[in-house]
Amino acid sequence: MGQPTVGSNPTSSAMNQSKEAMITADEAMLLALEEARKAAGEGEVPVGAVGVAGGEVVATGHNLRESSHDPTAHAEMLVLRQAAAARGSWRLDGLEFYVTLEPCLMCAGALLAARVSRLVYAAPDPKAGACGTLYNVCVDPRLNHEIPVLSGLMEDEASRLLSTFFAGRR
């Protein structure tokens, strides 16, 4: 059975357009890096996150702990809240999550609780990473949900952004 040619049925053109609009993992991480740059510009630790479902961006955000005076205002938490509000449910199965820095225990726990389908992060966090560095909670078989994790996507750029930010603060 061959592929239909464009215009061979009324839905093929719409299907081709929606495939073209689907965001790639690289594009999602570039958006997360843009969010991280926004955070740095606001004096926040430069971490950005993006939630993608069905190939479409459903939520973006960056750290806001300093400006909001909220210890839970990590990029991951803010994006999870936005995605849950957009979906109208705390269950975020089907959501792929992109973040510039390996999530901490709080954020990894929230990703698990939300039933996120996949986590992709750029840079490891040797001081607080809970998704492969210090801990590995996303794939702990003792928990009722596991999240496949891909690390290292655009790691150099994310690491450079963090190093530059912290060098400027010393």
Residue frames relative to the residue before (quaternion, step in Angstrom):
aa qw qx qy qz dx dy dz
M 1.0000 0.0000 0.0000 0.0000 0.00 0.00 0.00
G 0.2856 -0.7952 0.5168 0.1381 3.58 -0.56 1.15
Q 0.5926 -0.5409 0.4541 0.3874 3.51 -1.35 0.23
P 0.4730 -0.6547 0.4912 0.3262 3.60 -0.96 0.71
T 0.4279 -0.6686 0.5329 0.2932 3.54 -1.09 0.60
V 0.6192 -0.5371 0.4033 0.4067 3.55 -1.16 0.54
G 0.7922 0.2643 -0.2257 0.5015 3.52 -0.87 1.00
S 0.5223 0.6550 -0.4257 0.3419 3.62 1.21 -0.09
N 0.7707 0.0294 -0.0809 0.6313 3.57 1.25 -0.29
P 0.6671 -0.5585 0.3060 0.3866 3.58 -1.09 0.55
T 0.7221 0.4459 -0.2770 0.4505 3.63 1.03 -0.53
S 0.5074 0.6760 -0.4364 0.3084 3.61 1.12 -0.33
S 0.6398 0.5172 -0.3364 0.4583 3.61 0.97 -0.74
A 0.6553 0.4981 -0.3108 0.4753 3.59 0.94 -0.83
M 0.6421 0.5137 -0.3324 0.4619 3.60 0.99 -0.79
N 0.6527 0.5067 -0.3223 0.4619 3.60 0.94 -0.80
Q 0.6410 0.5163 -0.3287 0.4631 3.59 1.00 -0.78
S 0.6791 0.4792 -0.3139 0.4590 3.60 0.87 -0.84
K 0.6172 0.5255 -0.3549 0.4658 3.61 1.06 -0.63
E 0.6469 0.5142 -0.3194 0.4638 3.57 1.01 -0.76
A 0.6845 0.4941 -0.2838 0.4547 3.60 1.05 -0.72
M 0.5200 0.6491 -0.4238 0.3587 3.61 1.19 -0.28
I 0.3863 -0.7372 0.5141 0.2072 3.55 -0.86 1.01
T 0.3688 -0.7154 0.5476 0.2288 3.57 -1.03 0.77
A 0.6675 -0.4746 0.3783 0.4313 3.57 -1.29 0.21
D 0.6429 0.5181 -0.3269 0.4598 3.61 0.94 -0.81
E 0.6649 0.4954 -0.3075 0.4668 3.60 0.92 -0.87
A 0.6360 0.5205 -0.3299 0.4645 3.58 1.01 -0.78
M 0.6778 0.4716 -0.3060 0.4739 3.59 0.92 -0.82
L 0.5987 0.5406 -0.3668 0.4634 3.61 1.06 -0.59
L 0.6351 0.5080 -0.3254 0.4824 3.59 1.04 -0.73
A 0.6339 0.5166 -0.3293 0.4722 3.59 1.01 -0.77
L 0.6443 0.5116 -0.3160 0.4726 3.59 1.02 -0.76
E 0.6024 0.5351 -0.3500 0.4778 3.61 1.09 -0.67
E 0.6462 0.5111 -0.3098 0.4746 3.57 0.99 -0.86
A 0.6355 0.5257 -0.3265 0.4617 3.59 1.00 -0.81
R 0.6404 0.5145 -0.3252 0.4684 3.60 1.01 -0.77
K 0.6050 0.5387 -0.3483 0.4716 3.59 1.07 -0.72
A 0.6387 0.5300 -0.3254 0.4531 3.57 0.93 -0.91
A 0.6572 0.5102 -0.3105 0.4597 3.58 0.86 -0.94
G 0.6550 0.5227 -0.3015 0.4548 3.58 0.99 -0.83
E 0.7000 0.4261 -0.2466 0.5173 3.56 1.23 -0.48
G 0.5648 -0.6229 0.3761 0.3892 3.58 1.27 0.15
E 0.5145 0.6183 -0.4136 0.4265 3.56 1.28 0.37
V 0.5912 -0.5213 0.4492 0.4206 3.57 -1.19 0.44
P 0.4178 -0.7674 0.4319 0.2238 3.60 -0.65 1.10
V 0.2774 0.7056 -0.5945 0.2677 3.51 0.01 1.39
G 0.0343 -0.7954 0.6049 -0.0138 3.54 -0.89 1.00
A 0.1047 -0.7957 0.5955 0.0359 3.54 -1.18 0.60
V 0.1089 -0.7695 0.6283 0.0349 3.53 -1.27 0.61
G 0.1879 -0.7536 0.6198 0.1120 3.56 -1.05 0.84
V 0.0735 -0.7990 0.5968 -0.0094 3.55 -0.85 1.03
A 0.0272 0.7790 -0.6255 0.0349 3.58 -0.92 0.95
G 0.8414 0.0667 -0.0772 0.5307 3.54 -0.86 0.95
G 0.6810 -0.5049 0.2846 0.4475 3.57 1.11 0.65
E 0.6717 0.4588 -0.2945 0.5015 3.58 1.29 0.11
V 0.4823 -0.6405 0.5129 0.3066 3.55 -1.09 0.74
V 0.1169 -0.8077 0.5760 0.0466 3.57 -0.79 1.03
A 0.8082 0.0089 -0.0006 0.5888 3.60 1.19 -0.38
T 0.0333 -0.7692 0.6380 0.0170 3.55 -1.16 0.72
G 0.1650 0.7978 -0.5721 0.0943 3.56 -1.16 0.48
H 0.1877 -0.7558 0.6151 0.1228 3.50 -1.37 0.15
N 0.7161 -0.4444 0.3190 0.4336 3.53 -1.29 0.32
L 0.0012 0.7897 -0.6130 0.0231 3.55 -1.08 0.85
R 0.2501 0.8130 -0.4995 0.1641 3.60 1.16 0.45
E 0.6843 0.4950 -0.2968 0.4456 3.59 0.84 -0.93
S 0.7399 0.4311 -0.2447 0.4548 3.57 0.73 -1.04
S 0.7298 0.4122 -0.2418 0.4888 3.60 1.06 -0.64
H 0.2996 -0.7642 0.5037 0.2695 3.58 1.30 -0.33
D 0.5120 0.6200 -0.4032 0.4370 3.54 1.14 0.79
P 0.3566 -0.7653 0.4905 0.2158 3.61 -0.48 1.12
T 0.6814 0.4714 -0.2993 0.4732 3.61 1.19 -0.31
A 0.5191 0.6687 -0.4057 0.3445 3.62 1.22 -0.01
H 0.1671 0.7595 -0.5913 0.2135 3.54 0.77 1.13
A 0.6631 -0.5134 0.3670 0.4025 3.56 -1.19 0.56
E 0.6567 0.5334 -0.3139 0.4310 3.58 0.92 -0.94
M 0.6700 0.5071 -0.3010 0.4510 3.57 0.88 -0.95
L 0.6626 0.5116 -0.3057 0.4537 3.57 0.96 -0.87
V 0.6640 0.4882 -0.3042 0.4778 3.58 0.98 -0.82
L 0.6197 0.5299 -0.3470 0.4634 3.60 1.00 -0.72
R 0.6495 0.5161 -0.3163 0.4601 3.60 0.95 -0.85
Q 0.6576 0.5056 -0.3051 0.4677 3.59 0.95 -0.90
A 0.6760 0.4972 -0.2956 0.4565 3.57 0.87 -0.95
A 0.6462 0.5095 -0.3214 0.4685 3.60 0.97 -0.81
A 0.6461 0.5069 -0.3199 0.4725 3.59 0.99 -0.81
A 0.6569 0.5128 -0.3105 0.4572 3.59 0.96 -0.86
R 0.7132 0.4376 -0.2449 0.4898 3.55 1.02 -0.83
G 0.3468 -0.7389 0.5022 0.2856 3.56 1.13 -0.60
S 0.7178 0.3364 -0.2302 0.5645 3.55 1.19 0.59
W 0.4750 -0.6523 0.5056 0.3053 3.55 -1.16 0.58
R 0.6059 0.5458 -0.3563 0.4561 3.59 1.21 -0.38
L 0.0598 -0.8340 0.5479 -0.0245 3.54 -0.47 1.25
D 0.1645 0.7816 -0.5775 0.1687 3.56 0.99 0.81
G 0.7320 0.3542 -0.3037 0.4964 3.54 -0.99 0.89
L 0.6036 0.5511 -0.3635 0.4469 3.59 1.26 -0.16
E 0.1903 -0.7370 0.6389 0.1118 3.54 -0.91 0.99
F 0.2029 -0.8107 0.5471 0.0480 3.52 -0.86 1.04
Y 0.0875 -0.7917 0.6046 0.0054 3.58 -0.78 1.08
V 0.0807 0.7957 -0.5927 0.0949 3.57 -0.80 1.01
T 0.5152 -0.6981 0.4193 0.2671 3.54 -1.02 0.84
L 0.7691 0.2093 -0.1274 0.5903 3.60 1.22 -0.40
E 0.6014 -0.5750 0.4186 0.3640 3.57 -1.03 0.80
P 0.4731 -0.7023 0.4531 0.2787 3.61 -0.75 0.98
C 0.4712 -0.6434 0.5350 0.2790 3.54 -1.25 0.66
L 0.7379 -0.4017 0.2914 0.4574 3.59 -1.29 0.00
M 0.6414 0.5255 -0.3344 0.4479 3.60 0.90 -0.88
C 0.7206 0.4523 -0.2565 0.4586 3.56 0.77 -1.04
A 0.6270 0.5191 -0.3400 0.4710 3.59 1.00 -0.76
G 0.6417 0.5197 -0.3196 0.4648 3.58 0.99 -0.79
A 0.6572 0.5027 -0.3053 0.4713 3.57 1.00 -0.81
L 0.6234 0.5307 -0.3362 0.4655 3.59 1.03 -0.77
L 0.6501 0.5057 -0.3041 0.4786 3.57 1.02 -0.84
A 0.6666 0.5120 -0.3022 0.4496 3.58 0.88 -0.95
A 0.6853 0.4836 -0.2693 0.4732 3.58 1.11 -0.72
R 0.3789 -0.7517 0.4549 0.2906 3.59 1.31 -0.20
V 0.1359 0.8032 -0.5593 0.1538 3.57 1.06 0.81
S 0.4634 -0.7334 0.4424 0.2275 3.56 -1.00 0.85
R 0.8028 -0.0422 0.0476 0.5929 3.59 1.11 -0.61
L 0.1747 -0.7623 0.6165 0.0911 3.54 -1.15 0.75
V 0.0243 -0.7568 0.6532 -0.0013 3.54 -0.97 0.95
Y 0.0504 0.7996 -0.5978 0.0281 3.57 -0.74 1.00
A 0.5236 -0.6658 0.4527 0.2787 3.51 -1.23 0.64
A 0.8467 0.1042 -0.0068 0.5217 3.58 0.30 -1.25
P 0.4503 -0.6578 0.5221 0.3033 3.59 -1.05 0.70
D 0.2610 -0.7434 0.5921 0.1691 3.56 -1.23 0.48
P 0.2411 -0.8274 0.4903 0.1299 3.60 -0.05 1.27
K 0.6941 0.4728 -0.2808 0.4646 3.61 1.21 -0.32
A 0.8320 0.1151 -0.0361 0.5415 3.60 1.10 -0.54
G 0.4148 0.7544 -0.4432 0.2498 3.61 1.24 0.00
A 0.1305 -0.8223 0.5534 0.0253 3.55 -0.79 1.06
C 0.6649 0.4884 -0.2958 0.4815 3.59 1.26 0.25
G 0.8322 -0.0534 -0.0136 0.5517 3.54 1.01 0.84
T 0.6940 0.4769 -0.2870 0.4566 3.59 1.09 -0.57
L 0.8018 0.1526 -0.0784 0.5724 3.62 0.39 -1.18
Y 0.7709 0.0934 -0.0100 0.6300 3.53 1.05 -0.89
N 0.2041 -0.7648 0.5941 0.1430 3.54 -1.30 0.17
V 0.0711 0.8722 -0.4809 0.0539 3.55 0.90 0.97
C 0.6029 0.5984 -0.3726 0.3736 3.61 1.05 -0.57
V 0.7807 0.2553 -0.1541 0.5491 3.57 1.15 -0.49
D 0.3236 0.7403 -0.5156 0.2852 3.57 1.12 0.66
P 0.3612 -0.7786 0.4682 0.2103 3.62 -0.42 1.16
R 0.5668 0.5987 -0.3901 0.4100 3.61 1.22 -0.21
L 0.6392 0.5155 -0.3233 0.4702 3.58 1.22 -0.36
N 0.5734 -0.6367 0.4022 0.3226 3.57 -1.20 0.49
H 0.7616 0.2036 -0.1529 0.5959 3.61 1.24 0.00
E 0.1095 -0.7685 0.6259 0.0752 3.57 -1.12 0.66
I 0.2207 -0.7653 0.5941 0.1122 3.53 -1.15 0.70
P 0.3938 -0.6842 0.5517 0.2690 3.60 -0.76 0.94
V 0.1480 -0.8033 0.5757 0.0372 3.57 -0.92 0.96
L 0.0739 -0.7441 0.6630 0.0361 3.53 -1.06 0.90
S 0.0721 -0.8134 0.5769 0.0209 3.58 -0.71 1.03
G 0.7286 0.4805 -0.3181 0.3702 3.53 -1.30 0.38
L 0.4658 0.6659 -0.4681 0.3471 3.61 1.20 0.01
M 0.8348 -0.0663 -0.0349 0.5454 3.58 -0.51 1.27
E 0.1357 0.8413 -0.5051 0.1367 3.55 1.13 0.79
D 0.6546 0.5344 -0.3306 0.4202 3.61 0.84 -0.92
E 0.6815 0.4887 -0.2946 0.4583 3.57 0.86 -0.94
A 0.6661 0.4929 -0.3037 0.4702 3.60 0.93 -0.87
S 0.6513 0.5157 -0.3100 0.4623 3.60 0.97 -0.84
R 0.6387 0.5295 -0.3155 0.4606 3.56 1.00 -0.85
L 0.6411 0.5310 -0.3135 0.4569 3.56 0.97 -0.88
L 0.6721 0.4828 -0.2873 0.4824 3.59 0.95 -0.87
S 0.6573 0.5167 -0.3097 0.4528 3.60 0.89 -0.91
T 0.6529 0.5102 -0.3059 0.4689 3.57 0.95 -0.89
F 0.6456 0.5260 -0.3174 0.4537 3.58 0.94 -0.89
F 0.7331 0.4291 -0.2520 0.4637 3.58 0.76 -1.01
A 0.5898 0.5578 -0.3681 0.4533 3.61 1.12 -0.54
G 0.6658 0.5109 -0.2852 0.4630 3.57 1.08 -0.75
R 0.6701 0.4955 -0.2880 0.4717 3.57 1.24 -0.40
R 0.6279 0.5547 -0.3362 0.4302 3.60 1.23 -0.29
